[in-house]
Amino acid sequence: MKLRPVLLLTESIGSIPEVLVAYTSSVIPTQPLASDLMINPGEPEFRSTQLKTISALRLHKLATIHSSSLARYLGVVNTSTQRTIAEKLRGLLKL
């Protein structure tokens, strides 16, 4: 299993601890979708992510994984980015 960065969307859920995550990729889509969010660690507000290169947060690519699959935490997204993520997820899931 190759280690990949993900955005942790929930705390552990259930008696078998699972978390909901969103896929993150350093391959930037040529035509980003409305559910994509570019994370650029070169910008001051994104430094806390600890990503090394610009990345696409693919909010339409969600997965539930076992908590034991999480190897380590890289960083965090700031409050403004969290709000943007929440808005995009609400739109995507029609909430």
TATA-V683558 format. One record per run of one state. SS is the DSSP state (H for helix, E for strand, - for the rest). FROM is the first residue (numbers start at 1). TO is the last residue. If there is no record, write none. Layout:
# TATA-V683558
ss,from,to
SS,FROM,TO
SS,FROM,TO
This chain:
# TATA-V683558
ss,from,to
-,1,5
E,6,8
-,9,12
E,13,13
-,14,17
E,18,25
-,26,35
E,36,39
-,40,43
H,44,49
-,50,54
E,55,66
H,67,69
-,70,78
H,79,93
-,94,95
